[in-house]
Amino acid sequence: MIGVHAELEVGGVTGCPVAPMSEDFEVESVVTDRQAASRGGSVVGEVTVRRAEDDPPVPEEAERVFGDDSRSVFRFTAAGEDCPCGRVPDHGCPVRSIDADGRTVAVSFVAPDVETVRRVVSDLRARCDTVGVRRLVRSDPEGGDSLVLVDRSAFTDRQYEVLSTAHEMGYFERPKEADSADVASALGVSVSTFTEHLAVAQSKLLNQILGV
């Protein structure tokens, strides 16, 4: 089987306890598991955070289950309807890692094929503000490099400028080197205009990479 390792950046997440938790803590790792009830069960997760000298109060949606001088582990339960932690496993792809920053969540998983990645992206887009592809790697059983050709003409000059400027300014880095306001300012447009152009450009790029 030739698998696809995908890493998505999901913005405007409201149903994931890890997202707001990351505003007060430095999230080190997240592990999740959906309880039974035939795909409809709640999501149980554990978040490991680095401790600071003055720890903020424990979030209401989590319970501290372990702690030492350097780290604390919080356990949470989420309904999972709008939470990437719960939606991605519903497509048969266990979550490999989650990196949250405010209401933005970066989630990685391994899918059996590109069609599964398309279904995950479509599912998340129906529930969250934005979904962007940060990384997409197709495995090669022969051990060689797999190249994807992108048609530059599919993008308008403005879409390409938005995509390239965001990349150059570190918008897609983790942690971000520039946020939406920074890139929008550099382009001389509003944040809403920037995000709109970026969403269209990313969608076109994803369609070409996945062969839609």
PEGIPE-V861953 format. One record per backbone hydrogen bond with DSSP energy under -0.5 kcal/mol. CO is the residue of the C=O (numbers start at 1). NH is the residue of the N-H. E is the energy in kcal/mol with one decimal. If there is no record, write none. Layout:
((CO | NH | E) (CO | NH | E))
This chain:
((1 | 3 | -0.7) (3 | 139 | -2.7) (4 | 6 | -0.7) (4 | 111 | -3.1) (5 | 137 | -2.4) (6 | 109 | -2.4) (7 | 134 | -2.5) (7 | 135 | -1.8) (8 | 10 | -0.6) (8 | 107 | -2.4) (9 | 11 | -0.5) (9 | 132 | -2.8) (10 | 105 | -3.0) (11 | 129 | -1.0) (11 | 130 | -1.4) (15 | 17 | -0.6) (16 | 19 | -0.9) (16 | 20 | -0.8) (17 | 21 | -1.4) (18 | 22 | -1.7) (19 | 102 | -0.5) (20 | 23 | -1.2) (21 | 24 | -1.3) (21 | 25 | -1.6) (25 | 27 | -1.0) (26 | 50 | -2.2) (29 | 48 | -2.7) (31 | 46 | -2.5) (33 | 44 | -2.8) (35 | 41 | -0.5) (36 | 41 | -1.3) (37 | 40 | -1.8) (42 | 35 | -2.9) (42 | 44 | -0.5) (43 | 45 | -0.5) (43 | 78 | -2.7) (44 | 33 | -2.1) (45 | 76 | -2.7) (46 | 31 | -2.0) (46 | 48 | -0.5) (47 | 49 | -0.6) (47 | 74 | -2.7) (48 | 28 | -3.2) (48 | 29 | -1.5) (49 | 72 | -2.2) (50 | 26 | -0.6) (53 | 55 | -0.6) (59 | 62 | -1.7) (61 | 77 | -0.6) (63 | 65 | -0.6) (63 | 75 | -3.0) (66 | 73 | -3.0) (70 | 51 | -2.7) (71 | 68 | -2.7) (72 | 49 | -2.8) (73 | 65 | -2.7) (73 | 66 | -1.3) (74 | 47 | -3.0) (75 | 63 | -2.3) (76 | 45 | -2.5) (78 | 43 | -3.7) (82 | 15 | -0.6) (82 | 84 | -0.5) (83 | 86 | -1.7) (83 | 87 | -2.3) (84 | 88 | -1.9) (86 | 90 | -0.7) (87 | 90 | -0.6) (88 | 91 | -2.0) (88 | 93 | -1.0) (89 | 92 | -2.0) (92 | 94 | -0.5) (94 | 110 | -0.6) (97 | 108 | -2.3) (99 | 106 | -3.1) (101 | 104 | -1.6) (103 | 13 | -2.6) (104 | 101 | -3.2) (105 | 10 | -3.5) (105 | 107 | -0.6) (106 | 99 | -2.8) (107 | 8 | -2.9) (108 | 96 | -2.7) (108 | 97 | -1.1) (109 | 6 | -2.8) (109 | 111 | -0.5) (111 | 4 | -2.9) (113 | 117 | -1.3) (114 | 118 | -2.3) (115 | 119 | -1.9) (116 | 120 | -2.2) (117 | 121 | -2.6) (118 | 122 | -2.6) (119 | 123 | -2.3) (120 | 124 | -2.6) (121 | 125 | -2.4) (122 | 126 | -1.2) (124 | 127 | -1.4) (124 | 128 | -2.3) (130 | 11 | -2.4) (132 | 9 | -3.3) (132 | 134 | -0.7) (135 | 7 | -2.6) (137 | 5 | -3.2) (140 | 143 | -2.1) (145 | 147 | -0.6) (150 | 152 | -0.9) (151 | 154 | -1.6) (152 | 155 | -1.7) (156 | 160 | -2.5) (157 | 161 | -2.2) (158 | 162 | -2.5) (159 | 163 | -2.4) (160 | 164 | -2.8) (161 | 165 | -2.6) (162 | 166 | -2.3) (163 | 167 | -1.8) (164 | 168 | -2.7) (165 | 169 | -2.2) (166 | 171 | -2.8) (167 | 170 | -1.2) (170 | 173 | -1.0) (170 | 177 | -2.4) (170 | 178 | -0.7) (179 | 183 | -2.1) (180 | 184 | -2.7) (181 | 185 | -2.2) (182 | 186 | -2.0) (183 | 187 | -1.9) (184 | 188 | -1.0) (184 | 189 | -2.5) (190 | 194 | -2.4) (191 | 195 | -2.8) (192 | 196 | -1.9) (193 | 197 | -2.4) (194 | 198 | -2.7) (195 | 199 | -2.2) (196 | 200 | -1.8) (197 | 201 | -2.5) (198 | 202 | -2.9) (199 | 203 | -2.0) (200 | 204 | -2.2) (201 | 205 | -2.3) (202 | 206 | -2.9) (203 | 207 | -2.3) (204 | 208 | -1.7) (205 | 209 | -2.4) (206 | 210 | -2.7) (207 | 211 | -0.6) (207 | 212 | -2.8))
